[in-house]
Amino acid sequence: MTDLLTTVAGALAWARAALSEAAASEPLDAPLLLAHVLGCERAALLAHPQRVLTPAQSAAFRDMVERRADGLPVAYLTGERAFYDLTLIVTPDVLIPRPETEHLVERALAWARAREGSLRVADVGTGSGAIAVTLARHLPGARVWALDASHTALGVARCNAARYDLAAERVHFVQADLLGPLLGARGAFDLIAANLPYVPTSALEALAVTRHEPRLALDGGPDGLAVIRRLLAQVPRVLASDGLLLLEIEAAQGERAAALAAEALPGARVTVHADYAGHDRVVSAQWGS
Ligand SMILES: C[S@@+](CC[C@H](N)C(=O)[O-])C[C@H]1O[C@@H](n2cnc3c(N)ncnc32)[C@H](O)[C@@H]1O
């Protein structure tokens, strides 16, 4: 088996066979891991299939593939994940940012770009900072507050803001239960974005991700909406009278989450948006419409 790991082509063939039985393994896992070990782009693997691996590279690759076969997500092995047009640092302290969340980011950017002037944005449950850092990078006139209950997650989010040279006065990191310390600031935010935990507790055990991703990032209580419901109770105190709330949800929660948002923000225009797969993914509530 070790002989197979002496060239790029051999290593990829071995890894694909080793991962073929692994739960949730993707065809790109093997090339992503090998490119990481070799410090090259994935395209270089295709261009140089006969490149010879050093014994140390073979050993490192074998170790990563075995850990991947045991279920550890690729992003935790490489320490990075592509999100929107960024590459974010991730550790097991944060949820691995998902492509579905890019949908919320696109909505936020489209809304923000249609407005004039400076913007005050809150990203509640920032995790890796995926939403906060992407919005701050694309909206130079925005000040962003990135909030999370997890101190260690905020550490990762800070690293991502630094990676993209976002000045401290552009992105503020706050350890908080939801919007807690900011609740006195009436009308303070033009945009509140939140991808909070929304998996029903009873569904958690069946999910492979719960073995590796933080439970605090996933557990949405009995019906999956417990944390979102608590946020909705806070939002009217801090959302500007013409502000927008964007919530990421699970596909089955569209109707219920929209009803909760409409109840919390009387008079708001509430809409459920589907993602590219056609699943309900984001609830928006435009106040003062
Ligand atoms: C689903 S993850 C989303 C992370 C990131 N926003 C993203 O989209 O990749 C939810 C995040 O909410 C945080 N969180 C959970 N409960 C919270 C609470 N009561 N107050 C603040 N943050 C909370 C978790 O620590 C986690 O980072």
PDBQT file of the ligand as one rigid body, heavy atoms in Angstrom, charges set to zero:
ROOT
HETATM    1  C1  LIG A 301     -24.795  27.544  12.722  1.00  0.00    +0.000 C 
HETATM    2  S1  LIG A 301     -23.379  28.300  13.463  1.00  0.00    +0.000 S 
HETATM    3  C2  LIG A 301     -23.110  29.580  12.248  1.00  0.00    +0.000 C 
HETATM    4  C3  LIG A 301     -21.728  30.134  12.212  1.00  0.00    +0.000 C 
HETATM    5  C4  LIG A 301     -21.507  31.152  11.087  1.00  0.00    +0.000 C 
HETATM    6  N1  LIG A 301     -22.393  32.288  11.230  1.00  0.00    +0.000 N 
HETATM    7  C5  LIG A 301     -21.706  30.536   9.729  1.00  0.00    +0.000 C 
HETATM    8  O1  LIG A 301     -22.674  30.886   9.065  1.00  0.00    +0.000 OA
HETATM    9  O2  LIG A 301     -20.891  29.704   9.316  1.00  0.00    +0.000 OA
HETATM   10  C6  LIG A 301     -24.147  29.140  14.824  1.00  0.00    +0.000 C 
HETATM   11  C7  LIG A 301     -23.243  29.971  15.704  1.00  0.00    +0.000 C 
HETATM   12  O3  LIG A 301     -24.086  30.566  16.710  1.00  0.00    +0.000 OA
HETATM   13  C8  LIG A 301     -23.404  30.551  17.950  1.00  0.00    +0.000 C 
HETATM   14  N2  LIG A 301     -24.415  30.579  19.010  1.00  0.00    +0.000 N 
HETATM   15  C9  LIG A 301     -25.229  29.585  19.435  1.00  0.00    +0.000 A 
HETATM   16  N3  LIG A 301     -26.052  30.022  20.408  1.00  0.00    +0.000 NA
HETATM   17  C10 LIG A 301     -25.761  31.336  20.593  1.00  0.00    +0.000 A 
HETATM   18  C11 LIG A 301     -26.259  32.345  21.463  1.00  0.00    +0.000 A 
HETATM   19  N4  LIG A 301     -27.248  32.107  22.330  1.00  0.00    +0.000 N 
HETATM   20  N5  LIG A 301     -25.724  33.581  21.393  1.00  0.00    +0.000 NA
HETATM   21  C12 LIG A 301     -24.716  33.846  20.513  1.00  0.00    +0.000 A 
HETATM   22  N6  LIG A 301     -24.201  32.931  19.678  1.00  0.00    +0.000 NA
HETATM   23  C13 LIG A 301     -24.715  31.698  19.704  1.00  0.00    +0.000 A 
HETATM   24  C14 LIG A 301     -22.577  29.287  17.917  1.00  0.00    +0.000 C 
HETATM   25  O4  LIG A 301     -21.494  29.371  18.813  1.00  0.00    +0.000 OA
HETATM   26  C15 LIG A 301     -22.160  29.218  16.440  1.00  0.00    +0.000 C 
HETATM   27  O5  LIG A 301     -20.924  29.861  16.246  1.00  0.00    +0.000 OA
ENDROOT
TORSDOF 0
